């Protein structure tokens, strides 16, 4: 394609009309709306708690190891005697995510063995200094109500925390179709055991996925990892 043909493509696109929608979130009025997002949107992370309030993170550092952007820093520590932070021997003592590097690939969510880290639908957050872009454990860990801790520079709207762990639940365990519609994860503080996404009614071999999944689930896959 020559130069003239290339310019012709551009001008023809202009003639089709503007497809960019106005986005004025934060300025108030009727135009203060966000574009709809899929339930599995990869947004700002949260560190989850079990329904009894204990932290899910055990400080294993698998999320940091798998991160292709090298934006996660984790250090584990032994649980204090008499006041354990997590059900295991260790907990996440230090947890940081640098959002100037994060590409929201969700590999950390898939790597986590305890479903500690998941992602919300919040994607509208900006920073006035570099330090604010490095989220600490205090900012990432959900509150006593199980809700994400909202920061001053974040633009939260109703429902943006409702599908936290949507991607994890869609691919657990291991993406096998046998387990679609079968609970294979633990409950979350404030939400309980989230329901599976609606999946196929039959596996690739024609066997009913829900029935086969229930049988295998009862043989040792439990309600959580």
N, C-alpha and C positions, 0 to 999 in steps of 0.2 A: 504494500500500500504506500502510495506516495504522499507528499505533504498535502496536496490539495484534497485528496481523498480523506486524509486524517482530519483536516479542518471541517470537511463536509459532515463527518460523523459527529463532531462537536456541535456544530450549528444545528444539526437535526435533533440532537438531544435537548438543546435549549428550546427548540420549537415544541417539544413534548410537554413543556410546563415544568414548574418547580415541584420537586418531590420532597424537599426538605421540610419537616414540620417545625413550627416555632416551639422553642423550649425556653420557658421563662420561670422555671421552678425557683421558688424562694422570693419572688417579687410580689406575691399576693394576687388576688383577683381570680377571675374564672380561668385565666391562662396558667394558673399555678398547678399544672398537672404533669405527671410523669408518663412516659410511654409505657404501655403494658410490657411485662417481662414474663418469660417462661418460668415455670416453677423450679427448673433446675439451673437457673441463672447462677453463675459463679461470681459472687460478690464478696463483701467483707466477711472475714472468718469470725468464728466464735469458738471458744473452748467450752465444752458442755460438762454438765454435772449429771450424776445419777439422780433418780427420783428421791433418794434419801439425802441429797445435798452434797455427797462426796464427789470429788473431781474425777473425771474419767481419764485424764492424762496421767500416764505412769512414767513419763520422762524417758521413754525408750529411744527417742531421737530418730525414729524411722522417717518421720515427716521431713526433718532437716536433711537426712541422707538422700531422699528421693527428689528433693526440690531441684529442678533444673536451673532456677534463677539464683540459687544460693541465698534466698532471702529469709530463711527461718533459722533461728538460733535457739537451741534447747539444751538445758542442763538439768539432769535429774538429781534427786537427793533421796536419802533414806527417810521413810515416814517417821515423824516424831513419835516416840512411845507415849501412849495415852491420848494422843491427839492426831491420829492419822488423817492425812488429806485425801488419800485415795484408798481403795480396797486392797491394793497390792503392797509389796514391800517398799516401792519407791513412788515418787510423785514428781510432777514437773515443777522444779524449783524456779527455774528461769525459762521464760518463753517469750520470744520476740519475733515479730514479722515486719520486715522492711517493705512497705508498700510502694516505695520508689523502684523496687526491683520485681515485685510480685507480678506474674503474668496470669494469675487466676486459672491455672491449668487443672487444678483439683487433684493433682497427684498425691498431695499430702493427705487428702481425705481418703483416697483409696488405700494408701499405705498404712493408715492408722489402725492398729489391731483392736482398739477399744472404742472406736467411734468418738474420740475426744474432740477432734477438730472437724468442723463442718463449715459450710458457707451459706450466708444469708443472701437475699436478693438485693441488698443495698449496694449500689455501685456509684452513688453520687456523694463522694466525699473528697474534699480538697484540703490542702495544707498551706499555711503561710510561712512555715519554716520546716526544715528537714527533720527536726526532732519529732514533730507531731506525726510524721509519716512512719515512724518506728513504733508500732503498737507493742505494749508490754503485756505481761500476763494479766495485770490488774484491769487493763482495758479490754482484753479479749475474753476473759472468763465471764460467763453469764452471771447475773445477779442472783440473789436469793429467791427470786420469782422465776428464774429460768430464762428471763428475757435478756437480750444483748444490752450491754451498757452503752448508751448513746453518748457520743462525744459532741462537743460544740460545733465542730466542722462537718458533721454528718447530717444529711437530709433524709431522715427516716419518715416513712409513710406507713399507714396501717396495712398489715399483711406482709410486710417485707421480711418478717422473721418467721412467718408461719411455715414455710417450706424449707427451713434449715434442714440439712441432711437429705434433701430430695435426691441429689445425685448419688449419694452413698446408698440410699434405699433402692434406687433404680438398678444398681449394679451389684447388690449384695444378695447372696454370697457368690462372688466370682463370676457374676454375669450369666449364670446357668439358668436357662429357661425353666428348668424343673422347679425352681424356687420362686418363680414369679407369683405373687399373691400370698407368699408365706412369710411370716414374720421371722426375721433372722437377726435381730438387733435388740439392744436393751432400751429401756425407757429413758426419757429425758426429763429433768426437773422442769416442772411447769407445763409439760405437754403429755407426759405418760409415754406409752408405747405408740409411736406414730404408725399409722396404717400403711401397708404396702401400696405401691402404685398399681393401677389396673394393668394386667399383663395379658399374655396369650392364654387361651383356654386349653390349648393342647401343645405339647412339646413337638419337636421336629420328628419324633418317631411315632406320633399319633397317640401316645399315652397321655391321659389327662394330667396336665401339669400340676394342678392343685392337689389331686389325690396322691400322685407320686411324691410330690414335695412334702406332703404331710407325713407320709411313711418314713422318708429319709430324715425329715426334721425330727421325728420322735426317736430316731436311732442315734442321737447324740449331738444334734446341731443346736438344740436349746433355744432360749429366747434371746440370747446375746452371744457375743464372742467369748 
